[in-house]
């Protein structure tokens, strides 16, 4: 029966090739489009998880409710006070309470690779007549480079020089341009109404991200002194062994303290919504190609059934059962789907290597990849094969079922009419 099915296909070679090409192009397009989209996604995630911490432990955040202040003002009447204008706003601390307890906890946790305490403050930078408002981040320079890849983006000077103290900073390229400062020059740093304090630029970094490149880093002790908050921090940045477990780790730590604890994927939830849209577009666009290819199989097989009515009558007279007739025509559609999909997957895999050689140019600062990134993960090929074979199978069922219902008597009667 399988041999007979293939004979039918070879007898109509032009139509067979056209149906084959439909699944070939559909499968290849799915593999290439998915590979490019997922490659870009993995690169973006890689940048997010390496340029910043996996988990952020920050000062607690609490919002006022209608009865939050009842006990403070009315004591025993808590819950029975009604406000004309209910209290609202935030009731939180600007600092991490008891950071030492967190240090001890993180040191013992095997999931933690490194951590660094940080203190961020908004300051006014000035050099001559040039001024700029930016964020100054105090950190431990050694652990900061272990938690993030910031040290890899240093274009001038050395980030480790911050460990020497003495009011030294590493400044972002965009902020440097605003101030017109160069390496080894001094800039004045002032917080609120305090007297400006001179800081020496010992490193310049350029990540290609405007937000990061408008910041500056100093040693934790120097920033605490400028901010007049000795021994205080507002964040602990943590790097984990497995970044994929960040969300679960953040949830487990949030049960241990009132601090606000967020993982990198929670902070970038909007980006993940874009990923879901990408997946929907990918499946819809390629799915439509598969549907068109499936209709091609359906039409050709349906016409074949009509044209082969006499052959079907002969086969039924020779003892072929309904199941045998269905199998013959179903095998034709499935064979076309398997052959076209296999060729498409192989072509897509091979062509993806060529796509990676295409130069697209790096970022405006010469940072980042300068060529396409194409993912070749196995699930892409599995999804493509599933879509193609499902379409081929569904498109083959109806013509095959129609052929199986025909009986020799019905065929003779319709021919005589």
C-alpha positions as CSV (number, residue, x, y, z in Angstrom):
1,X,0.0,0.0,0.0
2,X,2.8,2.4,0.8
3,X,4.4,1.5,-2.5
4,X,1.2,2.3,-4.3
5,X,1.0,5.6,-2.5
6,X,4.4,6.6,-3.7
7,X,3.6,5.6,-7.3
8,X,0.7,8.0,-7.2
9,X,3.0,10.8,-6.1
10,X,5.6,10.0,-8.8
11,X,2.9,9.9,-11.4
12,X,2.1,13.6,-10.7
13,X,5.7,15.0,-10.2
14,X,5.0,18.7,-10.8
15,X,2.2,18.8,-8.2
16,X,4.3,16.7,-5.8
17,X,7.2,19.1,-6.0
18,X,5.0,22.1,-5.4
19,X,3.4,20.6,-2.3
20,X,6.9,19.6,-1.1
21,X,8.1,23.2,-1.6
22,X,5.3,24.6,0.6
23,X,6.5,22.6,3.6
24,X,10.1,23.1,2.7
25,X,9.8,26.9,2.8
26,X,7.5,26.9,5.8
27,X,9.8,24.8,7.9
28,X,12.9,26.7,6.8
29,X,11.3,30.1,7.5
30,X,10.2,29.0,11.0
31,X,13.7,27.8,11.9
32,X,15.4,30.9,10.6
33,X,12.9,33.4,12.0
34,X,12.8,31.7,15.4
35,X,16.5,31.4,15.5
36,X,17.0,35.2,14.8
37,X,14.3,36.2,17.4
38,X,15.5,33.9,20.1
39,X,19.2,34.8,19.4
40,X,18.3,38.4,19.9
41,X,16.4,37.5,23.1
42,X,19.3,35.5,24.6
43,X,21.7,38.4,23.8
44,X,19.4,40.9,25.5
45,X,18.9,38.6,28.5
46,X,22.6,38.1,28.7
47,X,23.2,41.8,28.8
48,X,20.5,42.3,31.5
49,X,21.9,39.6,33.8
50,X,25.5,40.6,33.4
51,X,25.3,44.4,33.5
52,X,23.2,44.3,36.7
53,X,22.7,42.1,39.7
54,X,20.6,39.0,39.6
55,X,18.8,39.9,42.9
56,X,18.4,43.4,44.5
57,X,17.9,43.7,48.2
58,X,16.6,47.2,48.8
59,X,15.1,49.3,51.6
60,X,11.7,48.2,52.6
61,X,8.7,49.8,50.9
62,X,5.3,50.2,52.6
63,X,2.2,52.0,51.4
64,X,-0.1,53.8,53.8
65,X,-3.7,52.5,54.0
66,X,-6.8,54.1,55.4
67,X,-6.2,52.7,59.0
68,X,-2.3,52.8,59.0
69,X,-2.2,55.8,61.4
70,X,-5.2,54.9,63.6
71,X,-3.0,53.4,66.4
72,X,-0.6,56.4,66.3
73,X,-3.3,59.0,66.8
74,X,-6.2,57.2,68.5
75,X,-4.8,54.2,70.2
76,X,-7.6,51.7,71.2
77,X,-9.9,53.0,68.5
78,X,-7.9,51.3,65.8
79,X,-10.2,50.2,63.0
80,X,-13.1,52.3,64.1
81,X,-11.7,55.6,62.8
82,X,-13.1,57.2,59.6
83,X,-11.2,59.8,57.8
84,X,-12.7,62.5,55.6
85,X,-9.5,62.3,53.5
86,X,-7.7,58.9,54.2
87,X,-3.9,59.0,54.6
88,X,-2.0,57.9,51.6
89,X,1.5,57.8,50.3
90,X,4.6,55.7,51.2
91,X,5.9,54.9,54.6
92,X,9.2,53.4,54.0
93,X,12.9,53.6,55.0
94,X,15.6,54.9,52.7
95,X,18.1,52.4,54.1
96,X,18.5,48.7,54.5
97,X,18.0,47.9,58.1
98,X,20.5,45.5,59.8
99,X,22.6,44.8,56.7
100,X,25.1,42.8,58.8
101,X,22.4,40.1,59.1
102,X,22.1,40.0,55.3
103,X,25.9,39.7,54.9
104,X,26.0,36.7,57.2
105,X,23.0,35.1,55.4
106,X,24.5,35.6,52.0
107,X,27.9,34.3,53.0
108,X,26.3,31.0,54.1
109,X,24.0,30.6,51.0
110,X,25.6,28.2,48.4
111,X,23.4,29.8,45.7
112,X,25.3,33.1,46.0
113,X,28.4,33.8,44.0
114,X,29.1,37.3,45.2
115,X,27.3,40.4,46.7
116,X,28.1,44.0,47.2
117,X,26.6,46.7,49.4
118,X,25.7,49.9,47.6
119,X,24.5,53.4,48.4
120,X,23.0,55.5,45.7
121,X,22.5,59.2,45.9
122,X,21.6,62.0,43.5
123,X,24.4,64.5,43.3
124,X,25.4,67.6,41.3
125,X,28.6,67.2,39.3
126,X,30.4,70.3,38.2
127,X,33.6,71.2,36.4
128,X,34.1,74.8,35.6
129,X,30.8,76.1,34.2
130,X,29.6,72.6,33.1
131,X,27.2,70.9,35.5
132,X,25.1,67.7,35.4
133,X,22.8,66.0,37.8
134,X,23.4,62.2,38.0
135,X,23.5,59.3,40.4
136,X,26.6,58.5,42.4
137,X,26.8,54.9,43.5
138,X,29.0,53.8,46.4
139,X,30.2,50.2,46.3
140,X,32.9,47.8,47.1
141,X,35.0,47.9,43.8
142,X,36.2,44.3,44.0
143,X,32.8,42.7,44.7
144,X,31.1,45.1,42.3
145,X,33.1,43.7,39.4
146,X,32.2,40.2,40.6
147,X,28.5,40.9,40.7
148,X,28.3,42.7,37.3
149,X,30.5,43.0,34.2
150,X,31.0,46.8,34.7
151,X,34.8,46.3,34.9
152,X,34.8,44.9,31.3
153,X,33.4,48.2,30.0
154,X,36.2,50.4,31.4
155,X,37.8,52.2,28.4
156,X,40.3,54.3,30.4
157,X,41.9,53.9,33.8
158,X,41.2,51.1,36.2
159,X,37.9,50.5,38.2
160,X,39.9,48.8,41.0
161,X,41.6,52.1,41.7
162,X,38.4,53.1,43.6
163,X,39.5,50.7,46.4
164,X,42.3,53.1,47.3
165,X,39.7,55.6,48.6
166,X,40.6,59.3,48.9
167,X,37.6,60.6,46.9
168,X,38.1,58.8,43.5
169,X,35.3,58.0,41.0
170,X,34.7,56.0,37.9
171,X,32.5,58.0,35.5
172,X,30.2,57.0,32.6
173,X,31.1,58.1,29.1
174,X,27.9,60.1,28.6
175,X,28.3,61.9,31.9
176,X,32.0,62.5,31.0
177,X,31.0,64.2,27.8
178,X,28.5,66.5,29.6
179,X,31.1,67.6,32.0
180,X,34.0,67.7,29.5
181,X,36.3,65.9,31.9
182,X,39.1,63.6,31.2
183,X,41.0,60.9,33.1
184,X,42.9,62.1,36.2
185,X,41.0,65.4,36.3
186,X,38.9,66.5,39.3
187,X,35.2,67.2,39.4
188,X,33.2,68.7,42.2
189,X,30.4,66.6,43.8
190,X,27.8,68.2,45.9
191,X,24.7,66.8,47.7
192,X,21.8,69.1,48.4
193,X,23.1,72.3,50.0
194,X,26.3,70.8,51.2
195,X,29.7,72.1,50.3
196,X,31.1,70.6,47.0
197,X,33.7,67.9,47.4
198,X,36.4,67.3,44.8
199,X,36.7,63.8,43.3
200,X,39.4,62.5,41.0
201,X,38.4,60.6,37.9
202,X,40.3,57.3,37.9
203,X,38.3,55.3,35.4
204,X,35.9,55.9,32.5
205,X,33.4,53.2,31.4
206,X,31.2,52.9,28.4
207,X,28.4,50.3,28.3
208,X,26.4,51.6,25.4
209,X,23.4,52.0,27.7
210,X,22.6,55.7,28.2
211,X,21.2,55.1,31.7
212,X,24.3,53.3,32.9
213,X,26.6,55.7,31.2
214,X,25.1,58.7,33.0
215,X,26.1,57.3,36.4
216,X,29.3,57.4,38.4
217,X,30.8,55.0,41.0
218,X,32.9,55.6,44.0
219,X,34.0,53.6,47.0
220,X,31.3,53.0,49.5
221,X,33.0,54.9,52.3
222,X,33.6,58.0,50.1
223,X,30.0,58.1,49.0
224,X,28.7,57.6,52.6
225,X,30.9,60.5,53.7
226,X,29.6,62.8,50.9
227,X,26.0,61.8,51.7
228,X,26.7,62.2,55.5
229,X,25.3,58.7,56.1
230,X,28.2,56.7,57.6
231,X,27.8,52.9,57.7
232,X,24.5,53.0,55.9
233,X,23.4,51.4,52.6
234,X,20.3,51.4,50.5
235,X,20.9,48.2,48.5
236,X,22.7,44.9,48.4
237,X,23.3,43.6,44.9
238,X,23.6,39.8,44.6
239,X,24.9,37.5,41.9
240,X,23.7,33.9,41.9
241,X,25.2,30.6,40.6
242,X,22.1,30.1,38.4
243,X,20.4,33.3,37.1
244,X,17.3,31.3,36.1
245,X,16.6,30.7,39.8
246,X,16.6,34.5,40.6
247,X,12.8,34.8,40.9
248,X,12.5,31.8,43.2
249,X,15.4,33.0,45.4
250,X,14.0,36.5,45.7
251,X,10.6,35.1,46.8
252,X,12.2,32.9,49.4
253,X,14.3,35.8,50.8
254,X,11.3,38.1,50.9
255,X,9.8,35.8,53.6
256,X,12.8,36.4,55.8
257,X,12.7,40.2,56.0
258,X,10.6,43.3,55.3
259,X,13.2,44.6,52.7
260,X,12.1,45.0,49.1
261,X,13.6,42.1,47.2
262,X,13.4,41.9,43.4
263,X,15.0,39.6,40.9
264,X,16.3,40.9,37.5
265,X,13.4,39.3,35.6
266,X,10.9,40.9,38.0
267,X,12.5,44.3,37.4
268,X,12.3,43.8,33.6
269,X,8.8,42.3,33.4
270,X,7.9,44.7,30.6
271,X,10.7,43.1,28.4
272,X,9.2,39.7,29.0
273,X,5.8,40.9,27.8
274,X,7.6,41.9,24.5
275,X,9.0,38.4,24.3
276,X,5.5,36.9,24.6
277,X,4.3,39.1,21.7
278,X,7.3,38.0,19.7
279,X,6.4,34.4,20.2
280,X,2.8,35.1,19.2
281,X,3.9,36.8,16.0
282,X,6.3,34.0,15.2
283,X,3.8,31.2,15.5
284,X,1.0,33.1,13.7
285,X,3.2,34.2,10.7
286,X,4.7,30.7,10.2
287,X,1.5,29.0,11.1
288,X,-0.2,30.8,8.2
289,X,2.5,29.5,5.8
290,X,1.9,25.9,7.1
291,X,-1.9,26.3,6.7
292,X,-1.4,27.5,3.1
293,X,0.8,24.5,2.4
294,X,-1.8,22.2,4.0
295,X,-4.5,23.5,1.8
296,X,-2.2,22.7,-1.2
297,X,-2.0,19.1,0.0
298,X,-5.7,19.0,0.6
299,X,-6.6,20.3,-2.9
300,X,-4.2,18.1,-4.7
301,X,-5.2,15.0,-2.8
302,X,-8.9,15.8,-3.2
303,X,-8.5,16.2,-7.0
304,X,-6.5,12.9,-7.0
305,X,-9.3,11.1,-5.2
306,X,-11.8,12.3,-7.9
307,X,-9.5,11.4,-10.7
308,X,-8.7,8.0,-9.3
309,X,-12.2,6.9,-8.6
310,X,-12.0,4.1,-11.1
311,X,-8.7,3.0,-9.6
312,X,-10.2,3.0,-6.2
313,X,-13.1,0.8,-7.5
314,X,-10.6,-1.7,-8.9
315,X,-8.7,-1.7,-5.6
316,X,-11.9,-2.3,-3.6
317,X,-12.9,-5.1,-6.0
318,X,-9.5,-6.7,-5.5
319,X,-10.1,-6.9,-1.8
320,X,-8.6,-3.7,-0.5
321,X,-10.5,-2.5,2.6
322,X,-11.7,1.0,3.5
323,X,-8.7,1.2,5.9
324,X,-6.3,0.3,3.1
325,X,-7.7,3.0,0.8
326,X,-7.5,5.6,3.6
327,X,-3.9,4.6,4.4
328,X,-2.9,5.0,0.7
329,X,-4.0,8.6,0.4
330,X,-3.1,9.6,4.0
331,X,0.4,8.2,3.4
332,X,0.8,10.5,0.4
333,X,0.1,13.7,2.4
334,X,2.2,12.6,5.3
335,X,5.1,11.6,3.1
336,X,5.1,15.0,1.5
337,X,5.0,16.7,4.9
338,X,7.9,14.6,6.3
339,X,10.0,15.1,3.2
340,X,9.4,18.8,2.9
341,X,9.9,19.4,6.7
342,X,13.1,17.4,6.8
343,X,14.6,19.3,3.9
344,X,13.4,22.6,5.4
345,X,14.9,21.9,8.8
346,X,18.3,20.9,7.2
347,X,18.4,23.9,5.0
348,X,17.4,26.2,7.9
349,X,20.1,24.8,10.1
350,X,22.8,25.2,7.4
351,X,21.7,28.7,6.4
352,X,21.7,29.9,10.0
353,X,25.5,29.7,10.0
354,X,25.6,31.9,7.0
355,X,23.3,34.5,8.6
356,X,25.7,34.8,11.5
357,X,28.3,36.1,9.1
358,X,26.2,39.0,8.1
359,X,27.6,42.2,9.6
360,X,25.0,44.6,11.1
361,X,27.4,47.0,12.8
362,X,27.9,47.5,16.5
363,X,26.3,50.2,18.6
364,X,27.1,53.9,18.3
365,X,30.0,53.5,20.6
366,X,31.3,50.4,18.9
367,X,30.0,48.3,21.7
368,X,28.0,45.1,21.4
369,X,27.8,42.4,18.7
370,X,28.4,43.4,15.1
371,X,26.6,40.4,13.5
372,X,23.4,38.5,13.7
373,X,23.0,36.1,16.5
374,X,21.0,33.0,15.5
375,X,19.8,30.4,18.1
376,X,20.0,26.7,17.1
377,X,18.3,25.2,20.1
378,X,16.5,21.9,19.6
379,X,13.0,23.1,20.6
380,X,13.0,25.3,17.5
381,X,13.3,22.3,15.2
382,X,10.9,20.3,17.3
383,X,8.2,23.1,17.1
384,X,8.7,23.5,13.4
385,X,8.3,19.7,12.7
386,X,5.2,19.6,14.9
387,X,3.5,22.5,13.1
388,X,4.4,21.1,9.6
389,X,3.4,17.5,10.3
390,X,0.2,18.5,12.1
391,X,-0.8,20.6,9.1
392,X,0.1,17.8,6.6
393,X,-1.8,15.2,8.7
394,X,-4.9,17.3,9.0
395,X,-4.9,18.2,5.3
396,X,-4.6,14.5,4.4
397,X,-7.4,13.2,6.6
398,X,-10.4,14.6,4.7
399,X,-9.4,13.4,1.2
400,X,-8.3,10.1,2.6
401,X,-11.6,9.6,4.4
402,X,-13.5,10.6,1.3
403,X,-11.6,8.0,-0.7
404,X,-12.3,5.3,2.0
405,X,-16.1,5.9,1.8
406,X,-16.3,5.2,-1.9
407,X,-17.6,1.7,-2.9
408,X,-17.3,0.1,-6.4
409,X,-21.1,0.3,-6.9
410,X,-21.2,4.1,-6.1
411,X,-18.3,4.7,-8.5
412,X,-20.0,2.7,-11.3
413,X,-23.3,4.5,-10.8
414,X,-21.6,8.0,-10.8
415,X,-19.6,7.1,-13.9
416,X,-22.8,6.0,-15.8
417,X,-24.5,9.2,-14.9
